[in-house]
């Protein structure tokens, strides 16, 4: 039979483990997506340099809009949404650059 002291430590262990799990799983939402924002900014600048404002303005403007929305989400503390928007902006800016290079 398990003693009262063992039950106490087991409960503390479970509580601590659960708390650690929640922190690890939600870790992405605790910090602003600095790297993702940087990637999006750099790819947007590369697209601009390649002439995407002229050759693929629709994608370029979409990437720019998504990056602006991501920045707003960061200001609001909505880091998961900001991360997703920044990744989309990055992906679209890369495509705009690729299209512009081939023209």
DSSP file (Angstrom, degrees, kcal/mol; ACC not computed):
  #  RESIDUE AA STRUCTURE BP1 BP2  ACC     N-H-->O    O-->H-N    N-H-->O    O-->H-N    TCO  KAPPA ALPHA  PHI   PSI    X-CA   Y-CA   Z-CA
    1    1 A X              0   0    0      0, 0.0     2,-0.4     0, 0.0     0, 0.0   0.000 360.0 360.0 360.0 144.4    0.0    0.0    0.0
    2    2 A X        -     0   0    0      1,-0.1     2,-0.0     2,-0.0     0, 0.0  -0.644 360.0-129.7 -84.5 133.1    1.2    3.5   -0.8
    3    3 A X     >  -     0   0    0     -2,-0.4     4,-2.1     1,-0.1     5,-0.2  -0.287  22.0-108.1 -78.0 166.6    1.8    5.8    2.1
    4    4 A X  H  > S+     0   0    0      1,-0.2     4,-2.1     2,-0.2     5,-0.1   0.862 119.2  53.2 -62.3 -37.6    0.5    9.3    2.6
    5    5 A X  H  > S+     0   0    0      1,-0.2     4,-2.2     2,-0.2    -1,-0.2   0.898 108.6  49.2 -67.0 -39.9    3.9   10.8    2.0
    6    6 A X  H  > S+     0   0    0      2,-0.2     4,-2.4     1,-0.2    -2,-0.2   0.888 110.0  51.6 -66.4 -38.9    4.3    8.9   -1.3
    7    7 A X  H  X S+     0   0    0     -4,-2.1     4,-2.6     2,-0.2    -2,-0.2   0.908 108.8  51.8 -61.9 -41.7    0.9   10.0   -2.5
    8    8 A X  H  X S+     0   0    0     -4,-2.1     4,-2.2     1,-0.2    -2,-0.2   0.936 112.6  43.7 -61.1 -48.5    1.8   13.6   -1.7
    9    9 A X  H  X S+     0   0    0     -4,-2.2     4,-2.4     1,-0.2    -1,-0.2   0.868 112.6  53.2 -67.0 -35.7    5.0   13.4   -3.7
   10   10 A X  H  X S+     0   0    0     -4,-2.4     4,-2.5     2,-0.2    -2,-0.2   0.916 109.5  48.2 -64.3 -43.2    3.3   11.6   -6.6
   11   11 A X  H  X S+     0   0    0     -4,-2.6     4,-2.5     2,-0.2    -2,-0.2   0.906 112.2  49.1 -63.7 -41.5    0.6   14.3   -6.8
   12   12 A X  H  X S+     0   0    0     -4,-2.2     4,-2.8     2,-0.2    -1,-0.2   0.897 110.7  51.2 -63.7 -40.0    3.2   17.0   -6.8
   13   13 A X  H  X S+     0   0    0     -4,-2.4     4,-2.8     2,-0.2     5,-0.2   0.930 111.3  47.1 -62.6 -45.7    5.1   15.2   -9.5
   14   14 A X  H  X S+     0   0    0     -4,-2.5     4,-2.5     2,-0.2    -2,-0.2   0.915 113.4  48.3 -62.2 -43.3    2.0   14.9  -11.6
   15   15 A X  H  X S+     0   0    0     -4,-2.5     4,-2.4     2,-0.2    -2,-0.2   0.929 113.9  46.1 -63.7 -45.3    1.1   18.6  -11.1
   16   16 A X  H  X S+     0   0    0     -4,-2.8     4,-2.5     2,-0.2    -2,-0.2   0.910 113.5  49.3 -64.1 -42.7    4.7   19.7  -11.9
   17   17 A X  H  X S+     0   0    0     -4,-2.8     4,-2.4     2,-0.2    -2,-0.2   0.903 111.3  49.5 -64.0 -41.5    4.8   17.5  -15.0
   18   18 A X  H  X S+     0   0    0     -4,-2.5     4,-2.3    -5,-0.2    -2,-0.2   0.921 111.6  48.5 -63.5 -44.2    1.4   18.7  -16.2
   19   19 A X  H  X S+     0   0    0     -4,-2.4     4,-2.2     1,-0.2    -2,-0.2   0.915 111.6  49.4 -62.9 -43.6    2.5   22.3  -15.8
   20   20 A X  H  X S+     0   0    0     -4,-2.5     4,-2.5     1,-0.2    -1,-0.2   0.906 110.0  51.7 -62.1 -42.1    5.8   21.7  -17.6
   21   21 A X  H  X S+     0   0    0     -4,-2.4     4,-2.7     1,-0.2     5,-0.2   0.922 109.7  49.0 -60.5 -45.3    3.9   20.0  -20.5
   22   22 A X  H  X S+     0   0    0     -4,-2.3     4,-2.3     1,-0.2    -1,-0.2   0.901 111.9  49.2 -63.2 -41.3    1.5   23.0  -20.8
   23   23 A X  H  < S+     0   0    0     -4,-2.2     4,-0.3     2,-0.2    -1,-0.2   0.904 112.9  46.7 -65.8 -41.1    4.4   25.4  -20.9
   24   24 A X  H >< S+     0   0    0     -4,-2.5     3,-0.9     2,-0.2     4,-0.3   0.933 114.3  47.0 -66.8 -45.3    6.3   23.4  -23.5
   25   25 A X  H 3< S+     0   0    0     -4,-2.7     3,-0.5     1,-0.3    -2,-0.2   0.886 118.9  40.0 -64.9 -39.3    3.3   23.0  -25.7
   26   26 A X  T >X S+     0   0    0     -4,-2.3     3,-1.4    -5,-0.2     4,-0.6   0.365  84.4 105.7 -91.9   6.7    2.3   26.7  -25.5
   27   27 A X  H X> S+     0   0    0     -3,-0.9     3,-1.1    -4,-0.3     4,-0.8   0.829  73.0  60.3 -55.7 -35.3    5.9   27.9  -25.7
   28   28 A X  H 34 S+     0   0    0     -3,-0.5     3,-0.3    -4,-0.3    -1,-0.3   0.820 105.4  48.7 -62.5 -29.7    5.4   29.1  -29.3
   29   29 A X  H <4 S+     0   0    0     -3,-1.4    50,-0.4     1,-0.2    -1,-0.3   0.541 100.8  65.6 -89.0  -6.3    2.7   31.4  -28.1
   30   30 A X  H << S+     0   0    0     -3,-1.1     2,-0.4    -4,-0.6    -1,-0.2   0.721  99.2  51.4 -88.3 -21.7    4.7   32.9  -25.3
   31   31 A X  S  < S-     0   0    0     -4,-0.8    -1,-0.1    -3,-0.3     2,-0.0  -0.907  88.9-108.5-119.7 143.5    7.4   34.6  -27.4
   32   32 A X        -     0   0    0     -2,-0.4     2,-2.2     1,-0.1     3,-0.3  -0.373  37.3-109.7 -65.9 148.4    7.0   37.0  -30.3
   33   33 A X     >  +     0   0    0      1,-0.2     4,-2.3    46,-0.2     5,-0.2  -0.430  54.6 158.3 -80.6  69.4    7.9   35.5  -33.7
   34   34 A X  H  > S+     0   0    0     -2,-2.2     4,-2.3     1,-0.2    -1,-0.2   0.922  71.3  45.6 -61.1 -48.4   11.1   37.5  -34.1
   35   35 A X  H  > S+     0   0    0     -3,-0.3     4,-2.7     1,-0.2    -1,-0.2   0.914 112.6  50.4 -65.3 -42.2   12.8   35.2  -36.6
   36   36 A X  H  > S+     0   0    0      1,-0.2     4,-2.3     2,-0.2    -1,-0.2   0.893 111.3  48.9 -63.1 -39.5    9.7   34.7  -38.7
   37   37 A X  H  X S+     0   0    0     -4,-2.3     4,-2.6     2,-0.2    -1,-0.2   0.908 111.4  49.7 -66.1 -41.4    9.2   38.5  -38.9
   38   38 A X  H  X S+     0   0    0     -4,-2.3     4,-2.6     2,-0.2     5,-0.2   0.922 110.5  50.0 -63.2 -44.3   12.8   39.0  -39.9
   39   39 A X  H  X S+     0   0    0     -4,-2.7     4,-2.5     1,-0.2     5,-0.2   0.921 111.8  48.5 -59.2 -44.3   12.5   36.3  -42.6
   40   40 A X  H  X S+     0   0    0     -4,-2.3     4,-2.2     2,-0.2    -2,-0.2   0.916 112.0  48.6 -64.4 -43.8    9.3   37.9  -43.9
   41   41 A X  H  X S+     0   0    0     -4,-2.6     4,-2.3     1,-0.2    -1,-0.2   0.925 113.2  47.5 -61.4 -44.7   10.9   41.4  -44.0
   42   42 A X  H  X S+     0   0    0     -4,-2.6     4,-2.4     1,-0.2    -2,-0.2   0.906 112.8  47.4 -65.7 -41.9   14.0   40.1  -45.8
   43   43 A X  H  X S+     0   0    0     -4,-2.5     4,-2.2    -5,-0.2    -1,-0.2   0.863 111.6  51.5 -69.3 -33.6   12.1   38.2  -48.4
   44   44 A X  H  X S+     0   0    0     -4,-2.2     4,-2.2    -5,-0.2    -2,-0.2   0.905 110.8  48.0 -67.1 -40.6    9.8   41.1  -49.0
   45   45 A X  H  X S+     0   0    0     -4,-2.3     4,-2.5     2,-0.2    -2,-0.2   0.895 111.2  50.8 -65.7 -39.9   12.9   43.4  -49.5
   46   46 A X  H  X S+     0   0    0     -4,-2.4     4,-1.8     2,-0.2    -2,-0.2   0.890 109.9  50.4 -64.7 -38.7   14.4   40.8  -51.8
   47   47 A X  H  <>S+     0   0    0     -4,-2.2     5,-2.8     2,-0.2     4,-0.4   0.906 110.3  49.9 -64.3 -41.3   11.2   40.7  -53.8
   48   48 A X  H ><5S+     0   0    0     -4,-2.2     3,-1.4     1,-0.2     5,-0.3   0.923 109.4  51.1 -63.0 -44.3   11.2   44.5  -54.0
   49   49 A X  H 3<5S+     0   0    0     -4,-2.5    -1,-0.2     1,-0.3    -2,-0.2   0.846 107.2  54.4 -61.5 -34.3   14.8   44.5  -55.2
   50   50 A X  T 3<5S-     0   0    0     -4,-1.8    -1,-0.3    -5,-0.2    -2,-0.2   0.513 124.5-103.9 -79.1  -4.0   13.9   42.0  -57.9
   51   51 A X  T X>5S+     0   0    0     -3,-1.4     4,-2.9    -4,-0.4     3,-1.5   0.707  70.6 147.0  92.7  21.5   11.1   44.3  -59.2
   52   52 A X  H 3>< +     0   0    0     -5,-2.8     4,-1.6     1,-0.3     8,-0.4   0.766  65.6  68.0 -64.6 -24.8    8.1   42.4  -57.7
   53   53 A X  H 34 S+     0   0    0     -5,-0.3    -1,-0.3    -6,-0.3     4,-0.2   0.830 116.6  26.4 -61.3 -29.2    6.3   45.7  -57.2
   54   54 A X  H <4 S+     0   0    0     -3,-1.5     3,-0.5    -6,-0.1    -2,-0.2   0.867 129.4  38.0 -96.8 -50.3    6.1   45.9  -61.0
   55   55 A X  H  < S+     0   0    0     -4,-2.9    -3,-0.2     1,-0.2    -2,-0.1   0.727 136.5  12.7 -83.4 -23.6    6.2   42.3  -62.2
   56   56 A X  S  X S+     0   0    0     -4,-1.6     4,-2.5    -5,-0.3    -1,-0.2  -0.335  72.6 154.8-147.7  58.9    4.1   40.6  -59.5
   57   57 A X  H  >  +     0   0    0     -3,-0.5     4,-2.8     1,-0.2     5,-0.3   0.814  69.6  60.2 -62.8 -32.3    2.4   43.5  -57.7
   58   58 A X  H  > S+     0   0    0      2,-0.2     4,-1.9     1,-0.2    -1,-0.2   0.957 111.8  37.7 -61.9 -50.4   -0.5   41.4  -56.5
   59   59 A X  H  > S+     0   0    0      2,-0.2     4,-2.8     1,-0.2     5,-0.2   0.912 115.7  54.4 -67.0 -41.0    1.7   38.9  -54.6
   60   60 A X  H  X S+     0   0    0     -4,-2.5     4,-2.3    -8,-0.4    -2,-0.2   0.937 110.9  44.6 -58.5 -47.5    4.0   41.7  -53.4
   61   61 A X  H  X S+     0   0    0     -4,-2.8     4,-2.5     1,-0.2    -1,-0.2   0.859 112.1  53.3 -66.1 -35.5    1.2   43.7  -52.0
   62   62 A X  H  X S+     0   0    0     -4,-1.9     4,-2.5    -5,-0.3    -2,-0.2   0.925 110.0  47.2 -64.3 -44.8   -0.4   40.6  -50.4
   63   63 A X  H  X S+     0   0    0     -4,-2.8     4,-2.2     1,-0.2    -2,-0.2   0.905 112.6  49.8 -62.7 -41.3    2.9   39.8  -48.7
   64   64 A X  H  X S+     0   0    0     -4,-2.3     4,-2.1    -5,-0.2    -2,-0.2   0.911 111.1  49.1 -63.5 -42.9    3.3   43.4  -47.5
   65   65 A X  H  X S+     0   0    0     -4,-2.5     4,-2.4     1,-0.2    -2,-0.2   0.913 111.0  49.8 -63.4 -43.4   -0.3   43.3  -46.1
   66   66 A X  H  X S+     0   0    0     -4,-2.5     4,-2.4     1,-0.2    -1,-0.2   0.887 109.5  51.6 -64.0 -38.7    0.3   40.1  -44.3
   67   67 A X  H  X S+     0   0    0     -4,-2.2     4,-2.1     2,-0.2    -1,-0.2   0.902 109.8  49.5 -64.6 -40.8    3.5   41.4  -42.8
   68   68 A X  H  X S+     0   0    0     -4,-2.1     4,-2.0     2,-0.2    -2,-0.2   0.907 111.2  49.6 -63.8 -41.7    1.7   44.5  -41.5
   69   69 A X  H  X S+     0   0    0     -4,-2.4     4,-2.3     1,-0.2    -2,-0.2   0.896 108.5  53.4 -63.7 -39.6   -1.1   42.3  -40.0
   70   70 A X  H  X S+     0   0    0     -4,-2.4     4,-2.1     1,-0.2    -1,-0.2   0.908 107.5  51.2 -61.5 -41.5    1.6   40.1  -38.3
   71   71 A X  H  X S+     0   0    0     -4,-2.1     4,-2.1     1,-0.2    -1,-0.2   0.896 109.2  50.4 -62.4 -40.4    3.1   43.3  -36.8
   72   72 A X  H  X S+     0   0    0     -4,-2.0     4,-1.5     1,-0.2    -1,-0.2   0.884 108.4  52.5 -64.6 -38.7   -0.4   44.3  -35.5
   73   73 A X  H  <>S+     0   0    0     -4,-2.3     5,-2.8     2,-0.2     4,-0.4   0.871 107.4  52.2 -66.2 -36.5   -0.9   40.8  -34.0
   74   74 A X  H ><5S+     0   0    0     -4,-2.1     3,-1.6     1,-0.2    -2,-0.2   0.936 107.4  51.9 -63.1 -45.1    2.4   41.1  -32.2
   75   75 A X  H 3<5S+     0   0    0     -4,-2.1    -1,-0.2     1,-0.3    -2,-0.2   0.831 110.8  48.9 -59.5 -31.6    1.4   44.5  -30.7
   76   76 A X  T 3<5S-     0   0    0     -4,-1.5    -1,-0.3    -5,-0.1    -2,-0.2   0.469 117.3-114.7 -86.9  -2.6   -1.8   42.8  -29.5
   77   77 A X  T < 5S+     0   0    0     -3,-1.6     2,-1.3    -4,-0.4    -3,-0.2   0.634  74.2 134.7  79.8  13.2    0.1   39.9  -28.0
   78   78 A X     >< +     0   0    0     -5,-2.8     4,-2.1     1,-0.2    -1,-0.2  -0.621  21.8 163.6 -96.2  75.4   -1.3   37.3  -30.4
   79   79 A X  H  >  +     0   0    0     -2,-1.3     4,-2.7   -50,-0.4    -1,-0.2   0.826  66.1  54.6 -70.1 -35.8    2.0   35.6  -31.2
   80   80 A X  H  > S+     0   0    0      2,-0.2     4,-2.2     1,-0.2    -1,-0.2   0.943 112.9  43.4 -64.4 -46.1    0.7   32.4  -32.7
   81   81 A X  H  > S+     0   0    0      2,-0.2     4,-2.4     1,-0.2    -2,-0.2   0.893 113.4  52.6 -65.1 -39.0   -1.4   34.3  -35.3
   82   82 A X  H  X S+     0   0    0     -4,-2.1     4,-2.6     1,-0.2    -2,-0.2   0.920 108.4  50.7 -62.1 -43.6    1.5   36.7  -35.9
   83   83 A X  H  X S+     0   0    0     -4,-2.7     4,-2.3     1,-0.2    -2,-0.2   0.931 110.9  48.2 -59.8 -46.8    3.8   33.8  -36.5
   84   84 A X  H  X S+     0   0    0     -4,-2.2     4,-2.1     1,-0.2    -1,-0.2   0.905 112.9  47.8 -62.4 -42.1    1.4   32.2  -39.1
   85   85 A X  H  X S+     0   0    0     -4,-2.4     4,-2.6     2,-0.2    -1,-0.2   0.899 111.1  50.9 -66.0 -40.6    0.9   35.5  -40.9
   86   86 A X  H  X S+     0   0    0     -4,-2.6     4,-2.5     2,-0.2    -2,-0.2   0.898 109.6  50.3 -64.5 -40.5    4.7   36.2  -41.0
   87   87 A X  H  X S+     0   0    0     -4,-2.3     4,-2.4     2,-0.2    -1,-0.2   0.911 111.6  48.4 -64.4 -41.6    5.3   32.7  -42.5
   88   88 A X  H  X S+     0   0    0     -4,-2.1     4,-2.6     2,-0.2     5,-0.2   0.928 111.0  50.5 -62.7 -44.6    2.6   33.3  -45.1
   89   89 A X  H  X S+     0   0    0     -4,-2.6     4,-2.5     1,-0.2    -2,-0.2   0.912 110.8  49.8 -59.8 -43.1    4.1   36.7  -46.0
   90   90 A X  H  X S+     0   0    0     -4,-2.5     4,-2.1     2,-0.2    -1,-0.2   0.935 111.8  47.6 -59.9 -48.7    7.5   35.1  -46.3
   91   91 A X  H  X S+     0   0    0     -4,-2.4     4,-1.8     1,-0.2    -2,-0.2   0.910 114.3  45.6 -62.0 -44.8    6.3   32.4  -48.6
   92   92 A X  H  X S+     0   0    0     -4,-2.6     4,-2.5     1,-0.2    -1,-0.2   0.885 111.0  52.9 -68.7 -38.9    4.3   34.8  -50.8
   93   93 A X  H  X S+     0   0    0     -4,-2.5     4,-2.3    -5,-0.2    -1,-0.2   0.883 107.4  52.2 -64.9 -37.4    7.2   37.2  -51.0
   94   94 A X  H  X S+     0   0    0     -4,-2.1     4,-2.5     2,-0.2    -1,-0.2   0.929 110.4  47.9 -62.8 -43.9    9.5   34.4  -52.1
   95   95 A X  H  X S+     0   0    0     -4,-1.8     4,-2.5     2,-0.2    -2,-0.2   0.909 110.3  51.9 -63.1 -42.1    7.1   33.5  -54.9
   96   96 A X  H  X S+     0   0    0     -4,-2.5     4,-2.1     1,-0.2    -1,-0.2   0.903 110.6  48.9 -61.9 -40.4    6.8   37.2  -56.0
   97   97 A X  H  X S+     0   0    0     -4,-2.3     4,-2.3     2,-0.2    -2,-0.2   0.928 110.1  50.8 -63.7 -45.2   10.6   37.4  -56.2
   98   98 A X  H  X S+     0   0    0     -4,-2.5     4,-1.4     1,-0.2    -2,-0.2   0.915 111.5  47.6 -60.3 -43.6   10.8   34.2  -58.2
   99   99 A X  H  < S+     0   0    0     -4,-2.5     4,-0.4     1,-0.2    -1,-0.2   0.906 112.4  50.1 -62.9 -41.5    8.2   35.4  -60.7
  100  100 A X  H >< S+     0   0    0     -4,-2.1     3,-0.9     1,-0.2    -2,-0.2   0.850 106.0  55.1 -68.3 -35.4   10.0   38.8  -61.0
  101  101 A X  H 3< S+     0   0    0     -4,-2.3    -1,-0.2     1,-0.2    -2,-0.2   0.858 105.1  53.5 -66.6 -34.3   13.4   37.2  -61.6
  102  102 A X  T 3<        0   0    0     -4,-1.4    -1,-0.2     1,-0.2    -2,-0.2   0.541 360.0 360.0 -80.9  -5.0   12.0   35.2  -64.6
  103  103 A X    <         0   0    0     -3,-0.9    -1,-0.2    -4,-0.4    -2,-0.2   0.424 360.0 360.0 -99.1 360.0   10.6   38.3  -66.3
